[in-house]
Amino acid sequence: MASRNLARTLLRSIAPAARSALAKPAFALRVASSIRPAAFSPMQTRGIKTMDFGGTKETVYERSDMPLPKLQAYFKNDTLSVLGYGPQGRGQALNLRDNGINVIVGVRKDGRSWKKAISEGWVPGKTLFSIEEAADKGTYLLNLLSDAAQRDLWKTLSPYVTAGKTLYFSHGFAITYKDQTGVIPPKDVDVILCAPKGSGSTLRSLFVNGKGLNSSIAVFQDVTGKAKEKAIALGIAIGSGYLYETTFQKEVFSDLFGERGILMGAIYGMFRAQYDVLRENGHSPSEAFNETVEEATQSLIPLIGENGMDWMYANCSVTAQRGALDWHQKFYDAAMPVYKDLYKSVVTGAEVKRALDKNSQPDYRESLEVELKEISDSEIWRSGKTVRSLRPENVESDK
Ligand SMILES: NC(=O)c1ccc[n+]([C@@H]2O[C@H](COP(=O)([O-])OP(=O)(O)OC[C@H]3O[C@@H](n4cnc5c(N)ncnc54)[C@H](OP(=O)(O)O)[C@@H]3O)[C@@H](O)[C@H]2O)c1
């Protein structure tokens, strides 16, 4: 009831732009099937600036700091070797290529990534090589292997990390948890990071559509005095929208914390708890799913993304507003000890140890499949499939 009122009030009060966004499928970001290098011109105005984030001043870097010709000139004598062609390797390599930067890809021969890279125009012997060959040719080594492979292949890769080269990561993982990964770069290379705040396919699709994902940048080792400048240039070259500064350690702590928290772990825990209480109290699966996931993802979360939670609280029905104001503190109090435990587990390295140990087990793929199947077989997500199939746009596309 409260949410029906809420939805009604919202539809009345929201701006036309938000209403039209509501009419579209949420997060409808298309991954481009083709690329348009010649026509592509993602660079736009605005420059380095200090912004006020709720009272704290931070420096941010935007695309206009590195217009395309400047970017191309910056890297004109370089070969950027993207090692790995998973979501990040693929997204970053394609964006670099579209930006006219000299980029090659290095992956293990005949693996899934090798085949995918060939299908997207990378040519063996010209722009596609083994990891060792690409590492040998590159002046910038973009280590975008999986985090486990960064540990496993460090001994293979490190002979190619030679004086004057720049070593780049998109996660502070390997460097911060060096006791577990063994990744200790030589002292004569710059070591930088640019971590897109989203998946590689989002990085790609936003770039193709003239937009940009936000990324954080950091410097671990600055031999040339230009490490930060390189991180900014590379951050823009891979297609980021704007860049904010962090450290390798803060990047990995916040990333591991966030994905275990609200982004994946906490949100699923909360979905499940709410759905199960509704089901235990006799609500149908369609009602439980609609009140829990569908309304959140289709209506409220896009609005929160667009306008903020403060706006959301100010623009809902009085009934919903009173309830949310009264209950959010209880959820905060319940979540706080869990979040504190989680942060500790990240900082001590326990999370990383578990991830690496699990990943190293020979039967991990099989046991993972079992865990994932349990989720997809659960009632909530089976209900979700039916609910999604009933969205008008899906019904129409079936015809
Ligand atoms: N995914 C994200 O949303 C995201 C966001 C920001 C930052 N990052 C960071 O970006 C980096 C890359 O992430 P990702 O998600 O793109 O990685 P991923 O999909 O897990 O793996 C990327 C590559 O690693 C290769 N690989 C894995 N094991 C290997 C092995 N034993 N030997 C040789 N190659 C191996 C894979 O090649 P094959 O196909 O041959 O197996 C693939 O090309 C990581 O540091 C990650 O933390 C990821």
The ligand as an SDF file (V2000), in Angstrom:
LIG
                    3D

 48 52  0  0  0  0  0  0  0  0999 V2000
   35.4390   -6.9760  -13.8820 N   0  0  0  0  0  0  0  0  0  0  0  0
   35.2980   -5.8050  -13.2780 C   0  0  0  0  0  0  0  0  0  0  0  0
   34.1710   -5.3240  -13.0730 O   0  0  0  0  0  0  0  0  0  0  0  0
   36.5030   -5.0120  -12.8430 C   0  0  0  0  0  0  0  0  0  0  0  0
   36.3330   -3.6660  -12.5300 C   0  0  0  0  0  0  0  0  0  0  0  0
   37.4370   -2.9160  -12.1910 C   0  0  0  0  0  0  0  0  0  0  0  0
   38.6770   -3.5240  -12.1220 C   0  0  0  0  0  0  0  0  0  0  0  0
   38.8180   -4.8570  -12.3960 N   0  0  0  0  0  0  0  0  0  0  0  0
   40.1510   -5.4500  -12.3380 C   0  0  0  0  0  0  0  0  0  0  0  0
   40.6350   -5.6240  -13.6710 O   0  0  0  0  0  0  0  0  0  0  0  0
   41.4780   -6.7840  -13.7340 C   0  0  0  0  0  0  0  0  0  0  0  0
   40.9320   -7.7420  -14.7860 C   0  0  0  0  0  0  0  0  0  0  0  0
   39.6320   -8.1330  -14.3880 O   0  0  0  0  0  0  0  0  0  0  0  0
   38.6400   -8.9510  -15.3260 P   0  0  0  0  0  0  0  0  0  0  0  0
   37.3390   -9.0630  -14.6040 O   0  0  0  0  0  0  0  0  0  0  0  0
   38.6700   -8.3940  -16.6830 O   0  0  0  0  0  0  0  0  0  0  0  0
   39.4060  -10.3670  -15.2780 O   0  0  0  0  0  0  0  0  0  0  0  0
   38.9670  -11.8450  -15.6470 P   0  0  0  0  0  0  0  0  0  0  0  0
   37.8400  -11.8310  -16.5980 O   0  0  0  0  0  0  0  0  0  0  0  0
   38.7910  -12.6090  -14.4250 O   0  0  0  0  0  0  0  0  0  0  0  0
   40.3070  -12.4020  -16.3780 O   0  0  0  0  0  0  0  0  0  0  0  0
   40.9810  -11.6720  -17.3510 C   0  0  0  0  0  0  0  0  0  0  0  0
   41.9750  -12.4780  -18.1230 C   0  0  0  0  0  0  0  0  0  0  0  0
   42.7860  -13.3170  -17.3060 O   0  0  0  0  0  0  0  0  0  0  0  0
   43.1850  -14.4160  -18.1150 C   0  0  0  0  0  0  0  0  0  0  0  0
   43.6360  -15.5160  -17.2930 N   0  0  0  0  0  0  0  0  0  0  0  0
   43.0320  -16.0300  -16.1910 C   0  0  0  0  0  0  0  0  0  0  0  0
   43.7770  -17.0380  -15.6890 N   0  0  0  0  0  0  0  0  0  0  0  0
   44.8640  -17.1400  -16.4990 C   0  0  0  0  0  0  0  0  0  0  0  0
   46.0040  -17.9740  -16.4820 C   0  0  0  0  0  0  0  0  0  0  0  0
   46.1710  -18.8910  -15.5500 N   0  0  0  0  0  0  0  0  0  0  0  0
   46.9250  -17.8050  -17.4460 N   0  0  0  0  0  0  0  0  0  0  0  0
   46.7680  -16.8680  -18.4060 C   0  0  0  0  0  0  0  0  0  0  0  0
   45.7070  -16.0350  -18.4610 N   0  0  0  0  0  0  0  0  0  0  0  0
   44.7760  -16.1800  -17.5080 C   0  0  0  0  0  0  0  0  0  0  0  0
   41.9400  -14.7560  -18.9120 C   0  0  0  0  0  0  0  0  0  0  0  0
   42.3290  -15.4470  -20.0740 O   0  0  0  0  0  0  0  0  0  0  0  0
   41.5640  -16.7480  -20.6370 P   0  0  0  0  0  0  0  0  0  0  0  0
   40.3200  -16.2650  -21.3110 O   0  0  0  0  0  0  0  0  0  0  0  0
   42.5400  -17.3520  -21.5450 O   0  0  0  0  0  0  0  0  0  0  0  0
   41.2240  -17.5850  -19.4370 O   0  0  0  0  0  0  0  0  0  0  0  0
   41.3920  -13.3630  -19.2220 C   0  0  0  0  0  0  0  0  0  0  0  0
   41.9240  -12.8670  -20.4100 O   0  0  0  0  0  0  0  0  0  0  0  0
   41.5050   -7.3560  -12.3170 C   0  0  0  0  0  0  0  0  0  0  0  0
   42.5890   -6.8110  -11.6340 O   0  0  0  0  0  0  0  0  0  0  0  0
   40.1940   -6.8470  -11.7300 C   0  0  0  0  0  0  0  0  0  0  0  0
   40.2040   -6.7940  -10.3240 O   0  0  0  0  0  0  0  0  0  0  0  0
   37.7610   -5.6010  -12.7780 C   0  0  0  0  0  0  0  0  0  0  0  0
  1  2  1  0
  2  3  2  0
  2  4  1  0
  4  5  1  0
  4 48  2  0
  5  6  2  0
  6  7  1  0
  7  8  2  0
  8  9  1  0
  8 48  1  0
  9 10  1  0
  9 46  1  0
 10 11  1  0
 11 12  1  0
 11 44  1  0
 12 13  1  0
 13 14  1  0
 14 15  2  0
 14 16  1  0
 14 17  1  0
 17 18  1  0
 18 19  2  0
 18 20  1  0
 18 21  1  0
 21 22  1  0
 22 23  1  0
 23 24  1  0
 23 42  1  0
 24 25  1  0
 25 26  1  0
 25 36  1  0
 26 27  1  0
 26 35  1  0
 27 28  2  0
 28 29  1  0
 29 30  1  0
 29 35  2  0
 30 31  1  0
 30 32  2  0
 32 33  1  0
 33 34  2  0
 34 35  1  0
 36 37  1  0
 36 42  1  0
 37 38  1  0
 38 39  2  0
 38 40  1  0
 38 41  1  0
 42 43  1  0
 44 45  1  0
 44 46  1  0
 46 47  1  0
M  CHG  2   8   1  16  -1
M  END
$$$$
